């Protein structure tokens, strides 16, 4: 199966944005994340969804974002390079003409309840009883800023007439100011590929649909014809902003989760690279959209969503322990006396805090680092990020006895089923879910390796705990890598290898063809190891990963 790992997957606009942001090295390694096919887990994911968010251009050249929904199982995947959507599109949809004619399309599949998402671009064409999409580029996304919601379906929805305008009404402004979620669409088309270049154009050609989330009101309505959207820290690919650097045409979509209404905006965008932090201190950049067209479609969907906030509960900080120079463990117990919800090793805990300087609450998800068998408390290992709003608040202002809100543990980055060997590979704070999995391996007497990379002993968290687990369990071994050992760091005692982890070193552990490799760390760390393992013959189905970034 062909991959996009050996060539730069980014177009000129994306590379210019990466250079402006100081992350120009992304292009050297991110090919390991970008594929020209859907891996099996992504095919299964899209086929399980009741809707897809799509972006494309209409016949007049405007960019729009919309939603395609269908009955259960309406998405199917005949092979890794194709999806078939067995559904129709409402004639009132601003992208109805594009679906009828075919052309370039960007898609984000998102499951709000589990916070999973996957983006891809491709070429759309009508087929019998629906539409086909030929995959061009695809990659997964970090789940930060996704607000968890469960969906239901309403039968017998009567379509209402859309409202067209060239500016926002007072009611529409109120909807945007109350929204915690939006979707943004953008596009890039090289001269050789053209606007609807199909399969003959550059691989980077096409449209991109992307999710944006934040506290209610994170999107600012400056006037009836202008909306500002904060750009938070993310994967540093700069797909959306890179597209806008090359082509300012943009589409926005706000979903009314309670009524199924869709508010579509189309216009042109500009990027402020140094926004005034007084309005939104989390924002690294600000996208300003000048609105040219509005389509308001009340009750357009049969789907309805409800936030899971009602399922949250209060947890009290029992203990706070420094684990390294930047990582601290937070031990949280039930403040209401009820038993804690169980979790699987590797899952995360969604927490919500009220920061005094913020108008609304702020939420993040942090991996659970303790043993899943411990029902007395949750342990979160949290790194203090220099620009991290929530992590800085937790480190600096949350004290023993304080209470925060949390929902039930969730996430699908867990130990694979079976009895085969497992190789846990982490870098930096990526060790937190691995530590929980290591406890699970010990409890199951399952063969496993713990491979961890960090700079030096000063930044090496949980070392004594891991040493004790390895010493007490013959089935578990470890290998520690220090990239910058300190003066007092002794090889063979504090660490095993000087340098960075390479895929060949993981294969040299000789765990056999049945071994599963679980990777957690920064995007570049994951991309290098994932591509290297596949290049050495490890099937993609045996490589599981979870990335993190400077989300704070």
C-alpha positions as CSV (number, residue, x, y, z in Angstrom):
1,X,0.0,0.0,0.0
2,X,1.5,3.3,-1.0
3,X,2.1,6.0,1.6
4,X,2.9,9.7,1.5
5,X,5.8,9.3,3.9
6,X,8.7,9.9,1.4
7,X,7.6,13.3,0.0
8,X,6.5,16.6,1.4
9,X,2.7,16.4,1.9
10,X,2.3,20.2,2.3
11,X,1.7,22.8,-0.4
12,X,3.4,26.2,-0.5
13,X,0.8,28.0,1.6
14,X,1.0,25.4,4.4
15,X,4.8,25.6,4.3
16,X,4.7,29.4,4.5
17,X,2.4,29.2,7.5
18,X,4.7,26.7,9.2
19,X,7.7,28.9,8.6
20,X,5.9,32.0,9.9
21,X,5.0,30.0,13.1
22,X,8.5,28.7,13.6
23,X,7.7,25.0,12.9
24,X,9.2,24.7,9.4
25,X,10.7,21.3,10.3
26,X,7.2,19.8,10.3
27,X,7.5,19.2,6.6
28,X,10.5,16.9,7.2
29,X,8.6,14.3,9.2
30,X,4.8,14.8,9.0
31,X,4.6,12.6,5.9
32,X,4.4,9.7,8.4
33,X,0.9,11.0,9.4
34,X,-0.4,11.7,6.0
35,X,-1.6,8.8,3.9
36,X,-3.2,8.4,0.5
37,X,-5.5,5.7,1.8
38,X,-7.6,5.0,4.9
39,X,-6.1,2.6,7.4
40,X,-8.5,-0.1,8.5
41,X,-9.3,1.6,11.8
42,X,-10.2,4.8,10.0
43,X,-12.4,2.9,7.5
44,X,-14.3,1.3,10.4
45,X,-14.5,4.6,12.2
46,X,-16.2,6.5,9.2
47,X,-18.5,3.5,8.6
48,X,-19.8,3.8,12.2
49,X,-20.8,7.5,11.9
50,X,-24.3,8.9,11.3
51,X,-22.9,12.1,9.6
52,X,-19.9,13.6,8.0
53,X,-18.9,17.3,7.8
54,X,-17.9,18.3,4.3
55,X,-16.3,21.3,2.7
56,X,-16.1,22.3,-1.0
57,X,-16.9,25.1,-3.4
58,X,-20.2,25.9,-5.0
59,X,-20.7,26.5,-8.7
60,X,-20.2,30.2,-8.1
61,X,-16.8,29.7,-6.5
62,X,-17.7,30.3,-2.9
63,X,-16.5,27.9,-0.2
64,X,-19.0,26.3,2.1
65,X,-19.1,23.7,4.9
66,X,-22.1,21.4,5.4
67,X,-23.2,18.1,6.9
68,X,-24.2,14.9,5.1
69,X,-26.2,12.5,7.1
70,X,-27.9,9.1,6.5
71,X,-29.4,6.1,8.1
72,X,-27.1,3.8,10.2
73,X,-24.5,2.3,8.0
74,X,-24.9,4.9,5.2
75,X,-21.1,5.1,4.8
76,X,-19.3,2.1,3.4
77,X,-15.8,1.5,2.2
78,X,-15.2,-1.0,-0.6
79,X,-11.5,-0.6,-0.3
80,X,-8.9,1.7,1.5
81,X,-9.1,4.3,-1.2
82,X,-12.8,4.8,-1.5
83,X,-15.9,5.7,0.5
84,X,-19.5,5.3,-0.7
85,X,-22.2,7.5,0.8
86,X,-25.6,5.9,0.4
87,X,-27.7,9.0,0.9
88,X,-29.1,12.1,-0.8
89,X,-28.4,15.8,-0.3
90,X,-31.1,18.4,0.3
91,X,-31.5,20.8,-2.7
92,X,-31.3,23.7,-0.2
93,X,-27.8,22.7,0.8
94,X,-25.3,25.3,-0.5
95,X,-23.2,22.4,-1.7
96,X,-26.0,20.5,-3.5
97,X,-24.7,21.6,-6.9
98,X,-21.2,20.2,-6.1
99,X,-22.7,16.9,-5.1
100,X,-24.6,16.8,-8.3
101,X,-21.6,17.6,-10.5
102,X,-18.8,16.1,-8.5
103,X,-15.4,17.6,-7.8
104,X,-13.0,18.2,-4.9
105,X,-14.2,17.7,-1.3
106,X,-12.8,17.8,2.2
107,X,-14.3,15.8,5.0
108,X,-13.9,15.5,8.7
109,X,-15.5,12.5,10.4
110,X,-16.1,13.2,14.1
111,X,-17.6,11.3,16.9
112,X,-18.4,13.9,19.6
113,X,-19.1,11.4,22.4
114,X,-15.6,9.8,22.2
115,X,-13.8,12.9,20.7
116,X,-12.4,10.9,17.8
117,X,-11.9,12.5,14.5
118,X,-10.2,11.9,11.1
119,X,-9.8,14.2,8.2
120,X,-9.4,13.5,4.5
121,X,-9.6,15.1,1.1
122,X,-10.7,13.5,-2.1
123,X,-12.7,13.6,-5.3
124,X,-16.5,13.4,-5.2
125,X,-18.6,11.8,-7.9
126,X,-22.2,10.7,-8.1
127,X,-22.9,6.9,-8.1
128,X,-26.0,4.9,-8.0
129,X,-28.1,5.7,-4.9
130,X,-25.5,8.1,-3.5
131,X,-22.0,9.5,-3.9
132,X,-18.4,8.1,-4.1
133,X,-15.3,9.7,-2.7
134,X,-11.9,8.7,-4.0
135,X,-9.4,9.4,-1.2
136,X,-6.5,11.8,-1.8
137,X,-5.0,12.6,1.6
138,X,-6.0,11.5,5.1
139,X,-4.7,11.9,8.6
140,X,-6.0,11.7,12.2
141,X,-6.4,14.6,14.6
142,X,-5.8,15.5,18.3
143,X,-9.1,15.4,20.2
144,X,-8.5,18.6,22.2
145,X,-11.2,21.2,22.2
146,X,-14.0,18.7,21.3
147,X,-17.0,19.1,23.5
148,X,-18.5,15.7,24.2
149,X,-22.1,15.1,23.0
150,X,-24.4,12.1,22.5
151,X,-26.7,12.0,19.5
152,X,-30.2,10.8,18.8
153,X,-32.3,10.7,15.7
154,X,-35.7,12.4,15.2
155,X,-38.1,10.9,12.7
156,X,-40.5,12.7,10.5
157,X,-38.5,16.0,10.2
158,X,-40.2,18.5,8.0
159,X,-37.8,20.5,5.9
160,X,-38.1,24.3,6.4
161,X,-37.3,27.0,3.9
162,X,-33.8,28.3,4.2
163,X,-33.1,32.0,4.8
164,X,-30.5,33.7,2.5
165,X,-28.8,36.9,3.3
166,X,-25.4,38.7,3.1
167,X,-25.1,39.5,6.8
168,X,-26.0,38.1,10.2
169,X,-29.2,38.8,11.9
170,X,-29.5,39.5,15.6
171,X,-30.7,36.0,16.2
172,X,-27.9,34.5,14.2
173,X,-25.3,36.6,16.1
174,X,-26.8,35.3,19.4
175,X,-26.4,31.7,18.1
176,X,-22.7,32.2,17.2
177,X,-22.0,33.9,20.6
178,X,-23.5,30.9,22.4
179,X,-21.6,28.3,20.3
180,X,-18.8,26.2,21.6
181,X,-18.2,24.4,18.3
182,X,-17.8,25.3,14.7
183,X,-16.5,23.8,11.5
184,X,-14.3,25.6,9.0
185,X,-13.7,24.9,5.3
186,X,-10.8,26.0,3.1
187,X,-9.1,25.0,-0.1
188,X,-6.0,25.0,-2.2
189,X,-5.7,24.4,-5.9
190,X,-2.4,24.5,-7.8
191,X,-2.3,25.9,-11.3
192,X,-1.8,22.4,-12.8
193,X,-4.6,20.8,-10.9
194,X,-7.3,23.5,-11.2
195,X,-10.3,24.2,-9.0
196,X,-11.7,20.8,-9.6
197,X,-8.6,19.0,-10.8
198,X,-9.6,15.6,-9.7
199,X,-7.0,12.9,-9.6
200,X,-4.7,14.6,-12.0
201,X,-3.8,17.5,-9.7
202,X,-1.2,17.9,-7.0
203,X,-1.8,15.5,-4.0
204,X,-2.2,18.6,-1.8
205,X,-5.0,20.0,-4.1
206,X,-8.6,20.1,-2.8
207,X,-10.6,21.2,0.2
208,X,-10.2,20.7,4.0
209,X,-12.9,20.5,6.6
210,X,-11.8,21.1,10.2
211,X,-13.3,21.3,13.6
212,X,-12.8,24.2,16.0
213,X,-14.0,24.3,19.6
214,X,-13.6,26.3,22.8
215,X,-15.6,27.8,25.6
216,X,-19.0,29.2,24.6
217,X,-18.5,32.5,22.8
218,X,-14.9,31.6,21.7
219,X,-16.0,32.8,18.2
220,X,-16.4,36.6,18.4
221,X,-18.9,38.5,16.3
222,X,-17.3,41.8,15.6
223,X,-20.2,43.1,13.4
224,X,-23.0,41.6,11.2
225,X,-20.4,41.0,8.5
226,X,-17.3,40.0,10.5
227,X,-16.5,37.0,12.7
228,X,-13.2,36.3,14.5
229,X,-12.0,32.8,15.3
230,X,-9.1,32.1,17.7
231,X,-6.5,29.6,16.4
232,X,-5.3,27.5,19.4
233,X,-2.2,25.4,19.6
234,X,-2.6,22.2,17.5
235,X,-0.7,19.7,15.4
236,X,1.4,22.4,13.7
237,X,0.4,21.2,10.2
238,X,-1.4,24.5,9.5
239,X,-3.8,23.0,7.0
240,X,-6.5,25.6,7.4
241,X,-4.3,28.6,7.8
242,X,-2.0,27.4,5.0
243,X,-5.0,27.1,2.7
244,X,-6.1,30.6,3.6
245,X,-2.6,32.0,3.0
246,X,-3.0,30.7,-0.6
247,X,-6.7,31.3,-1.1
248,X,-8.7,33.5,1.4
249,X,-12.1,31.9,0.5
250,X,-13.5,30.3,3.6
251,X,-16.7,28.6,4.8
252,X,-18.0,28.3,8.4
253,X,-20.7,26.1,9.8
254,X,-22.5,26.4,13.1
255,X,-24.7,23.4,14.1
256,X,-27.7,24.0,16.4
257,X,-27.3,20.7,18.3
258,X,-30.7,21.0,20.0
259,X,-32.8,21.6,16.8
260,X,-30.7,20.2,14.0
261,X,-30.4,23.7,12.4
262,X,-27.4,24.6,10.2
263,X,-26.0,28.1,9.9
264,X,-23.7,28.3,6.9
265,X,-21.4,31.3,6.3
266,X,-19.2,32.0,3.3
267,X,-16.6,34.7,2.9
268,X,-13.0,35.6,2.8
269,X,-10.5,35.3,5.7
270,X,-7.3,37.0,6.9
271,X,-4.9,35.9,9.6
272,X,-3.6,38.0,12.4
273,X,-0.4,36.4,13.6
274,X,0.0,38.6,16.7
275,X,-3.5,39.0,18.2
276,X,-4.3,41.0,21.3
277,X,-4.2,38.4,24.1
278,X,-6.6,40.4,26.2
279,X,-9.6,39.0,24.4
280,X,-8.5,35.4,24.2
281,X,-5.2,34.6,25.9
282,X,-5.2,31.1,24.6
283,X,-5.1,32.2,21.0
284,X,-1.9,32.0,19.1
285,X,-3.4,33.6,16.0
286,X,-6.8,35.1,15.0
287,X,-8.7,34.3,11.8
288,X,-11.0,37.2,10.7
289,X,-13.8,36.2,8.3
290,X,-15.5,38.9,6.2
291,X,-18.9,37.4,5.5
292,X,-20.2,37.5,1.9
293,X,-23.2,35.1,2.1
294,X,-25.3,33.4,4.8
295,X,-27.6,30.4,4.5
296,X,-29.7,29.6,7.6
297,X,-31.4,26.2,7.4
298,X,-33.7,25.6,10.4
299,X,-34.2,21.9,11.3
300,X,-32.0,20.7,8.4
301,X,-30.9,17.5,10.2
302,X,-32.7,14.6,11.7
303,X,-29.9,14.4,14.3
304,X,-30.0,16.0,17.7
305,X,-27.2,16.2,20.3
306,X,-27.0,16.7,24.0
307,X,-23.9,17.7,26.0
308,X,-22.6,15.3,28.6
309,X,-22.0,18.0,31.2
310,X,-24.9,16.6,33.2
311,X,-22.8,13.5,33.6
312,X,-20.0,15.3,35.3
313,X,-19.1,15.0,38.9
314,X,-17.0,16.7,41.5
315,X,-13.6,15.4,42.3
316,X,-11.4,16.6,45.2
317,X,-7.6,16.9,45.0
318,X,-6.3,14.5,47.6
319,X,-2.6,14.8,47.0
320,X,-0.2,16.6,44.6
321,X,3.3,15.1,44.0
322,X,6.1,16.4,41.8
323,X,7.4,13.6,39.6
324,X,10.0,15.5,37.6
325,X,11.0,19.1,36.8
326,X,7.9,19.6,34.8
327,X,5.4,16.8,35.6
328,X,3.2,16.6,38.7
329,X,0.8,13.9,39.7
330,X,-2.6,15.0,40.8
331,X,-4.5,12.4,43.0
332,X,-8.3,13.0,42.7
333,X,-10.9,11.4,44.9
334,X,-14.7,11.5,44.9
335,X,-16.0,14.6,46.6
336,X,-19.6,13.2,46.7
337,X,-18.8,9.8,48.3
338,X,-19.9,7.8,45.3
339,X,-17.5,5.1,43.9
340,X,-15.3,6.4,41.1
341,X,-16.2,5.3,37.5
342,X,-13.9,2.5,36.4
343,X,-11.4,3.0,33.5
344,X,-9.3,1.0,31.1
345,X,-5.5,1.4,31.2
346,X,-4.6,4.1,28.7
347,X,-7.8,6.1,28.9
348,X,-8.0,9.8,29.8
349,X,-10.1,11.9,32.2
350,X,-11.9,15.0,30.8
351,X,-11.7,17.7,33.5
352,X,-13.3,21.2,33.6
353,X,-12.0,24.1,35.7
354,X,-13.1,27.7,36.3
355,X,-10.1,29.9,35.9
356,X,-10.7,33.4,37.5
357,X,-9.4,35.3,34.4
358,X,-11.8,33.4,32.1
359,X,-15.5,34.2,31.5
360,X,-16.4,30.5,30.9
361,X,-15.0,27.2,32.1
362,X,-12.0,25.6,30.4
363,X,-11.7,21.9,29.8
364,X,-8.9,19.5,29.0
365,X,-8.4,15.7,29.0
366,X,-5.4,14.2,30.7
367,X,-4.3,10.6,30.6
368,X,-4.8,8.5,33.7
369,X,-1.5,7.2,34.9
370,X,-2.4,5.0,37.8
371,X,-3.4,1.4,38.0
372,X,-6.9,0.7,36.7
373,X,-7.5,-1.6,39.7
374,X,-7.2,1.3,42.1
375,X,-10.7,2.4,42.9
376,X,-9.8,4.9,45.6
377,X,-8.6,7.7,43.4
378,X,-7.6,8.8,39.9
379,X,-4.0,9.8,39.2
380,X,-3.2,12.4,36.5
381,X,0.3,13.1,35.5
382,X,0.2,16.6,34.0
383,X,3.1,18.6,32.5
384,X,3.1,22.3,33.1
385,X,3.1,23.9,29.7
386,X,4.6,27.4,29.5
387,X,1.7,28.7,27.5
388,X,-0.9,26.2,28.8
389,X,-3.8,27.9,30.4
390,X,-5.2,24.9,32.2
391,X,-2.0,23.1,33.1
392,X,-0.5,26.3,34.6
393,X,-3.7,26.8,36.6
394,X,-3.6,23.2,37.9
395,X,0.1,23.4,38.8
396,X,0.1,26.9,40.3
397,X,-3.4,27.3,41.9
398,X,-5.0,23.9,42.6
399,X,-4.3,22.9,46.1
400,X,-5.2,19.9,48.3
401,X,-8.9,20.0,49.2
402,X,-9.9,22.0,46.1
403,X,-12.7,20.6,43.9
404,X,-12.8,20.3,40.1
405,X,-15.4,18.9,37.6
406,X,-14.8,15.7,35.6
407,X,-16.7,13.4,33.4
408,X,-16.3,9.6,33.1
409,X,-13.0,8.3,31.8
410,X,-13.0,7.7,28.0
411,X,-10.7,7.0,25.0
412,X,-9.8,4.1,22.8
413,X,-6.0,4.1,23.2
414,X,-6.0,1.0,25.3
415,X,-4.2,-2.3,25.4
416,X,-5.0,-4.6,22.5
417,X,-7.0,-7.7,23.3
418,X,-5.2,-11.0,23.4
419,X,-2.2,-12.4,25.1
420,X,0.6,-11.4,22.6
421,X,3.5,-9.3,23.7
422,X,3.2,-5.5,23.9
423,X,5.9,-2.8,23.4
424,X,5.0,0.4,25.1
425,X,7.0,3.3,23.6
426,X,6.7,6.9,25.0
427,X,8.5,10.2,25.0
428,X,8.2,13.0,27.6
429,X,4.8,13.2,29.2
430,X,3.6,10.5,26.8
431,X,4.6,8.0,29.5
432,X,1.4,8.7,31.5
433,X,-1.0,6.3,29.7
434,X,1.9,3.8,29.3
435,X,2.4,3.7,33.1
436,X,-1.2,2.7,33.6
437,X,-0.8,0.0,30.9
438,X,2.4,-1.2,32.5
439,X,0.4,-1.8,35.8
440,X,-2.1,-3.7,33.7
441,X,0.6,-5.9,32.0
442,X,1.9,-6.7,35.5
443,X,-1.5,-7.7,36.7
444,X,-2.2,-9.9,33.7
445,X,1.4,-11.4,33.7
446,X,1.5,-10.4,30.0
447,X,4.9,-10.0,28.3
448,X,5.8,-6.4,27.7
449,X,8.5,-3.9,27.1
450,X,8.5,-0.3,28.5
451,X,10.6,1.9,26.2
452,X,10.8,5.6,27.3
453,X,12.7,8.6,25.9
454,X,13.4,11.8,27.8
455,X,16.2,14.4,28.0
456,X,17.8,13.4,31.3
457,X,17.2,12.2,34.8
458,X,15.9,15.6,35.9
459,X,13.0,15.2,33.4
460,X,12.6,11.5,33.9
461,X,9.2,11.0,35.7
462,X,8.1,7.9,37.6
463,X,11.4,6.2,37.3
464,X,11.3,4.6,40.7
465,X,7.8,3.3,40.1
466,X,8.7,1.7,36.8
467,X,11.9,0.2,38.2
468,X,9.8,-1.5,41.0
469,X,7.3,-2.8,38.5
470,X,10.1,-4.3,36.3
471,X,11.9,-5.7,39.3
472,X,8.8,-7.4,40.6
473,X,7.6,-8.9,37.3
474,X,9.7,-11.2,35.2
475,X,7.4,-10.6,32.2
476,X,8.2,-6.9,32.0
477,X,11.5,-5.3,30.8
478,X,12.5,-1.7,30.1
479,X,14.9,0.3,28.0
480,X,15.4,4.0,28.8
481,X,16.8,6.6,26.3
482,X,18.3,9.9,27.3
483,X,18.8,12.4,24.5
484,X,20.8,14.9,26.7
485,X,22.2,13.1,29.8
486,X,23.2,15.3,32.7
487,X,26.6,15.4,34.4
488,X,25.4,13.0,37.1
489,X,23.4,10.6,34.8
490,X,25.1,7.2,34.6
491,X,24.6,4.9,31.6
492,X,23.5,1.5,32.7
493,X,22.2,2.8,36.0
494,X,19.9,5.8,35.1
495,X,19.5,5.1,31.4
496,X,20.4,2.5,28.8
497,X,20.9,4.4,25.5
498,X,22.1,7.9,24.7
499,X,20.1,9.3,21.8
500,X,16.6,9.0,20.4
501,X,14.5,5.9,19.9
502,X,14.7,4.3,16.4
503,X,12.3,1.8,14.9
504,X,15.2,-0.7,14.4
505,X,15.9,-0.7,18.1
506,X,12.3,-1.6,18.8
507,X,12.5,-4.5,16.3
508,X,15.7,-5.6,18.0
509,X,13.7,-6.3,21.1
510,X,12.7,-9.5,19.3
511,X,9.1,-9.6,20.3
512,X,8.0,-11.4,17.1
513,X,5.3,-11.0,14.5
514,X,2.5,-11.0,17.1
515,X,3.8,-8.0,19.0
516,X,1.7,-4.8,19.3
517,X,3.5,-1.5,19.4
518,X,1.8,1.3,21.3
519,X,3.3,4.8,20.8
520,X,2.6,8.0,22.7
521,X,4.4,11.3,22.4
522,X,4.9,14.4,20.2
523,X,3.7,14.2,16.6
524,X,7.2,13.9,15.2
525,X,8.1,11.1,17.5
526,X,5.1,9.2,16.5
527,X,5.5,9.9,12.8
528,X,9.2,8.7,12.7
529,X,8.6,5.5,14.6
530,X,5.3,4.7,12.8
531,X,6.9,5.1,9.4
532,X,10.0,3.2,10.5
533,X,8.1,0.3,11.9
534,X,6.0,0.0,8.8
535,X,9.2,0.2,6.6
536,X,10.6,-2.8,8.6
537,X,7.5,-4.9,8.0
538,X,5.3,-4.3,11.0
539,X,1.6,-4.3,9.8
540,X,-0.2,-1.0,10.3
541,X,-2.8,-2.9,12.3
542,X,-0.1,-3.7,14.9
543,X,0.8,0.0,15.5
544,X,-1.4,2.0,17.8
545,X,-0.6,5.6,18.8
546,X,-1.8,8.7,20.5
547,X,-0.3,12.1,20.0
548,X,-0.2,15.1,22.2
549,X,0.8,18.7,21.5
550,X,1.2,22.0,23.4
551,X,-2.4,22.3,24.2
552,X,-2.0,23.0,27.9
